[in-house]
Amino acid sequence: MDISILIVEDDDITRDCLADYFRQEQYKVHCAASAEEAEQRLQAEPVDLVLLDIRLPGKDGLTLTREIRAQADTGIILVTSRQDEIERIIGLECGADEYVSKPFNPRELLARTKNLARRVRAAAPRQPATTANLRRFDQWRVDLDRRLLLSEQDEATPLTHGEYQLLCAFIHHAGQTLSRDQLLDRIKNREWAPNDRTVDVLVGRLRRKLKDDPASPRIILTVHGAGYVFTPRAVPCCG
């Protein structure tokens, strides 16, 4: 798999070391020292993944994450210099797929990158097929192959990897109350900290995309002290 990655890092030594490491692993590597330079690179040549330092001169990595996610389903791995839960939560809310903390193990970073690249490629739009892997619930359809939410008017809303995994967990356990720990176990390829709020963040993002009023939700209900329950039953549909 020919994977293209953009490394956005203002520290010259770190950026060069990462670039050399990924090139040795047969990645096509682009580099940028700032968010502004990264934007120019992305306009010139789209990439599969962005490895993005949060703390950059000028525009920060969280702002760039939000802007990338508004335009494309590019894989985004955020890099932070410390274990900052608030920073991680904001990053996920902005649309990041993964995060790693400095100092990181290069092999772990490579494994996360490979997994995310595989998921991004699998979710990329394909040629129309005679059948689609669709599930219908409430007023929505979800295209499991392309990781898209489809409205009754056929408006498509892309799901990030975390949103997609969470929705799949809900669909497969409709009507059951799932605790946060159970949901975390079903969202793979991450390391969790105690009192991790990732599930709550992803539930909030899913509710917004499903137009499920958080003050009075119908689709994803909060069971106080227990977790969440997905109320509709998803059934296969043909388009």
N, C-alpha and C positions, 0 to 999 in steps of 0.2 A: 504494500500500500504506500503510494507516494504521498507523504503528508507534508503540508506546507504550514510553517509556524512562524508567527511574528513575536519576537522577544522585545518587550518594552521595559527597559531598565536604564536608569540614569547613571548608575555606577559602571564605569568603563570596564573594570576588571571582571565584575560579575557578569556583565552582558557578554563579554568576549568568551569567558569560560563556558557559559551556557550555550553560546552559539557553536563553539568547537565541539562540545559534548553532543549536541543534537545532530550536527553534521556527521560526526562519527557514526551515529545511529541511522544514517541515510535519510535524515529529514532535509527538506528544502527550507532554509532558514533566512528570515528577514529580521533586521534589527532596527530599533528606534530608541532614542535617548529621551524622548518626551512624548506626551500625549498628542501634541500638535504634529510631530513628525510621524507618529503612528497613524494618524488620520490620513496623512498624505500617502503613506505606504498602502493603506487599505483601499484608498480610492484608485491607486494605480494597479493593484493586483490583490484581489480577495484571497484570504487564507483560510485554512481549516480551523486553526487554533490561534488564540492570542494568550501568551504568558505575560501577565501584566502586573508590574509592581504597583501597589496602591499609592505609595508616597513618591510622587514625581514633582519636579519643578513645574510651576505654572498649573495647568489643569491636572487634577489628580486622577488616579486610576479608577476611582469609583464613578466619577463623572463620565470618563471615557467608556466604562462598562455600560452605563445607562444608555449612552449614545449608540454604541455598537449594537446593543440588544434591540434598540428601537428600529434598527435598519436590517438586521440579519440574524440568523441563528448560528453564527460562528461560535465555536467552543471557546469559553473564557475560563482560564485558571488565574485566580488572583494570588499575588504573593504579598505577604505582610511580614513586617520585621519582628513582630512579637505576637504572643497569644492574646489577642484582643477580641473578646467575644462580641462586643458592640460592632467593631469593624467588620467582623465576619458576617454578622446578621445583616448589616447594611449592604455588604457586598452581594449577599444572596438576594436581598430585596431588589437590588439594581439589576439582577439577572445573571450573575456569575454562576457557572456550573460547578466549579471546584475552587478550593483554596489550599495553599500550602504556607507554612510559616518558616521564616529564616531562623536558624540555619536548617536547610532541608537536605535529605539524602538524595543524591542525584538519581539513584536507581528507583526510589519511590516516586520521584517526580516523573521519570520516564514511564513508569507503569501507569500513573494517573493520566499522562498525556496520551499514551497508546489507547487506553480504555475510552477516554473522551473522544479521541479522533475516530475510533471505531463507531461510537454512538452517533457522532455528527454525520459521518458518511452514510450510516444506515438510515438516518432520518432525512437525508437530502431528497428533494423531489425526484421522482423517477418518471419514466415514460408511462403513460396511461396503460393500465392493465384491464383485463376483462372483468376481474373481480378485485375488490379492495377489502382489506382487513378492517372492517368498520364495526363499531359497537354503538348502539343508540341508547340514550337514557334521557329522561326528562325531555327537554326541547333540543337536546344536543346530540351530535354524533362525534365520535373520536376516531380518527384514522390512526390505527396503531402502527402502521408501517411508516407513515410520514410524520408522525408525532404532531398531529394537527387537531384542533377543535373546530368543528364545522357547525355553524348556526343553521337555523331553519331557512335562512336566506342564502345558504352556501357561502357565507363569509368565513374565511379560514383564519384561525388564530394559532400561531406556533406555540408549542410548549417547550420550555427548557427541560433539560434532562431531569432535574429534580422534580419539577412539576409533573412530568410524564410518569416517572416512577411512582410518585405518590398517588396519582390518579389511577394507575394500574393496580396498586395495592388496594385502593378503595373499591374499584370495580370488581376485583376478585373476592372481596370480602364484604359485599354490599349487605347492609342490614346488621352488620356486626360492629360492636364497639371495639375499636383498636386503640390501645394505649400509645403514647408517644414512643415508648421503648420498642413496641412492636412495629411501629411505622419506621422508626430509625433502622431497625434490622432489615427492613425491606428496601431501603434506599442504600444501595451498595457503593463501594469504592470511596468511602469517606471515613475519617476518624472523628469520633464524637467526644466532646468534652462533657463533664458533668453539668447537668442543668442546661443542656443544649436546647436552644429555642428554634432550631432549624425547621422542625415540623410545623410549628406555629407560623413561621414566616411563609413557608410554602403553602400552607392552608390558606393564608391570607391572599397570596397571589392567585391561587386557584379560584377562590371565591370571586375575586375581581374579574377574572376571565370568564367565569360562569355566570356573572351578573347575579351572584347569590348574596343578597344583602347580609353583611355580617351582624347587623343588629337584629335581624329576624331571618336566619338562613333556612332554606328548604332542602338544599342538596347535601351540604356538609354540616352536620349538627355537632355542636360542642356538648360533650357529656362531662359536666364539671367534676373534676377529681378523677376522671377515668380516661378521657381521650376524645376521640371523634368517631362519628358514625356516618357512613355514606348511605343515604336513604333510597335512591332509585336503583332499580335492577337494570343492568345493562344487558341488551340482547343483540345478537348479530343482525346486521342489516346489509343490504346490497347496494347502497348508494344514497 
